[in-house]
Amino acid sequence: KLLQEQLITAKEIAEENETRFKALHNASFGGISIHDKGRILECNQGLANLTGYSVEELIGMDGLLLIAEKSREMVIHNIMSGYEKPYEAFGLRKNGEEFIMRLEAREIPYKGKQVRTVEFRDITEQKQAEQQIENKNKELEQIVYVASHDLRSPLVNVDGYGRELQYAVEELRTALGEGGSSAPDLKAALAALPEMTDALRHIRNSTAQMDSLLKGLLRMSRLGRAALSIELLDMNSLVNKVVSSFEFQLRETGITLEIGKLPACQGDAVQVAQVFSNLVGNAVKFTDTRRPGVIKISGSMTAGRSTYCVADNGIGIAPEHQENIFELFHRLNPAETEGEGLGLTIVRQILSRLNGDIRIESAQGEGSRFYVSLPAGKR
């Protein structure tokens, strides 16, 4: 009798779990599935919407096929250890596109056996928003640093040389005296002129530096508020138009520029053009005079992303500078090159707004490769 009661209880629990799953199956906005030995026994339409497969395709599929390669080892470990807390992993859609998801799995009795039910939540937009907030915080930190340090330095110069100029004027006034016009008086007055001229030169240089910094901050501010017009971009046409503006510089410096076949992408034409204009401009600016310059622009498309590479054989960038080059007003060779150090900061800010990113591979004396990633255009 006791065994019979236990069987009835187990059956009721199984039926309750099945009822609960079916309710989730119909109501959940995320993906829900039941797995047995890694195979999907049942799933809801939410999982189909999330992954791009149909429900019929998902039934019987190995659940690991929905996990991106770089996350499979971790997911297998969590399955083997019976881990039941929510965790993040990279998912894989039917079209090969990766996305970020939150997984939560637990064991339940189902139709007379122990199985695992898994909830999938797409958190890609949430993680992108978090990344954008982090990037904005870094930008604010850099702006605060500029305001407190980079702007303070020229102000100290203006104050110091302003006082020197004031002392020189007082000495001049003393030397001349009231109505003084004798030769010794005039000679003493003229002796103060070089100091005054030097002080004025330093003051003008410092005010020009402050003006450049403030204009740069204003450009950054305006860029963040610019309206975006997202469309499918023919990158072959766009990049060729960008490169045409460098024809004179390329001819004068003898640089060879090669452009491969480029995949389309989704983006704002004006701002994407600005990204490539900055990258090509930097490649031209930092050529190595010891050898003929070569710039190559290539592209590929994988997992729903279009990736473009702007490669050069210029002077290259040392490892310790490779992250700093994206910081506000950072200049690699300030004494040898023109510019205010905003180009790559603007590039990264633009790409952040377009759901894109940029990374660099470089070796000093060998050249640099900048990789730009943007959402791929629809086939």
GIGI-V521146 format. One line per field, one symbol per residue. ss: DSSP state (H for helix, E for strand, - for the rest). phi: phi as a letter, one per 30 degrees, with the letter a starting at -180 (. if undefined). Layout:
BEGIN
ss->???
phi->???
END
This chain:
BEGIN
ss->-HHHHHHHHHHHHHHHHHHHHHHHHHH---EEEEEE--EEEEE-HHHHHHH---HHHH---EHHHHE-HHHHHHHHHHHHH-----EEEEEE-----EEEEEEEEEEEEE--EEEEEEEEEE-HHHHHHHHHHHHHHHHHHHHHHHHHHHHHHHHHHHHHHHHHHHHHHHHHHHHH------HHHHHHHHH-HHHHHHHHHHHHHHHHHHHHHHHHHHHHHHHHH----EEEE-HHHHHHHHHH--HHHHHHH--EEEE-----EEEEHHHHHHHHHHHHHHHHH--------EEEEEEEEE--EEEEEEEE------HHH--HHH----------------HHHHHHHHHHH---EEEEEEE---EEEEEEEEEE---
phi->.dddddddddddddddddddddddeccddccbbccbhidddbacdeddddciddeddddiddeddccdedcddddddddddidbcdbcaccbdddjdcbcbccbbadbdbhibdbccbccbdcedddddddddddddddddddddedccdddeddddeddddddddddddddddddididbdeddddddddddeddddddddddddddddddddddddddddddcddcbdadcddddddddddddcedddddcidcccbddcddacacedddddedddddeddddcdcddbddbbbcbaabbhibccbbccbcddibdedcdddddddidbdbedcbdjcicedddeddddddchbabbbbabdicjbbccccbedddd
END
